[in-house]
Amino acid sequence: MSDSPAVDADSILACEECLSPAEAFAVVGNETRLSILEALWRMERPAAFSDLRREVGMRDSAQFNYHLSKLTGQFVTKTDDGYDFRSAGRAVIRAVLEGTLNQDPELDPFDVDGECVDCGAPLEATYGNERIRIRCTACGRPHGGYSFPPGGLEDRTREELMSAFNQRARHLSCLSADGVCPECSGRMETSLFEVPDEDPFDLDVRVEHECQRCQHTIVSSVGLVLLDDAEIVSFYRDHGIDLNTVPYWTLEWCVTDNYTVVERAGTVDDPSSWRITLTIPVEDEALVLDLDGELSVLASERRERATA
């Protein structure tokens, strides 16, 4: 009897012959089988049996065939042209390349672009527990933090690392806002919450994306959810700025609620009735967005920016 989790009969995912997680890990836990997957990754695919065996460096054809057969079906697919990956096989190799299975590096604090939105002091970043965190060097105020696989540190300077981190953080936030879990591709649901006074990011309203399949959670500000909004990107472009290259942690409207106003037409427990105004200042102009409780843009307007 399989110990695989039960699947809803109405689900599009229904597999009577699927391996249980324990069985799947047992298959790839063998050193030879992992070597086969690594060799297949390096090769031009589909790969012939003889070429794959030669790449692995295994002389015993029968023994090699035994281990390859254990991978075929769940991790590797066999076609008339040779062997290629299935999604599960790619996932195993990607986990190895990411370093999540066998690496745990740390980086001491180093300077990054931007100034603290509270005190104006320089910012610094640290790396540990597979996560980059950005904070003020003086008051310690957080300015952002997301997961970042250890493999992404290889062959990169600190400047290149932070550029890659900026793109990854944008991807994770925007993908989550679009309803797709960046970890398992499950359904992501977005919720708004009132934030307690002790919130370290000093946010009044927190956006939380939670996967209904793996419970992976990403938390952000209202501004960060809209970072790839076409109108915002166009607004910056009209001012000669490529928003895609701007470190998100330097954008005050992304890391604070200083430019966010919430009107609660209903109750605190009913964010669907909220109306949110997000003001994005650039030079002498401001883009004002009116949002509903689901963070959909209802209206927008460009205004002359008020000066002191």
C-alpha angles and dihedrals in degrees: 000000000000120000091209114135116265116261125214109251090228093053119108085225105078120144124161093185100045119130119247115241090255091052092047093051090047090056096053094035089082113099094222093051092049088050089054091053092047091049092048089052091056095047134080105259141261088045125199118239093245094047092049092049090049091051091052090047097229117146099189103086094190093050091047091050090051093056094042090052090056089058096043114099100022104038105012132035125211120215134170088267097050140269128333139166129276117207093265091054092050090049091055093051093044090053088054093047092046088056093229092127101048112012134074108170127172132202125204117232115292133179120266135181120283143044131256112272089218107042106007095239121141121275130235136193132215133191126213140127089025092297137108116217126190122201144157115274092218111035098018095232110164116241100181146318137194139165117273122182115239092237089067090069093064118106093359133115117223089259091052090046092056092046089053090045091053091055093044093050090051091049094049094048096044094044090051091049088053089058100255122119110232089211106047104000089242124144112293119204121201123215136177122222138185107242123228117241091252093063107134092218092053093232124158093199126030125201113213125191115194128182113230090208107045100010092235107163133202122187125198146149124268091255095054091056089060097044094115095040108139094227093051092047090049091048091056092044090055086059092051095257127126100215091196090069097047113101104246092220089065093059108092092200088058100048101034141037092233090113097035124093122186124199113193106207091173131023128316088249092056108067090168088078094051124109117207130197118200118190118198114194122202119171109307096345137068132204111215118200125192112208135185126224091276091055093249114147110247098175141349137200137182114224138179107262115247114241128205 
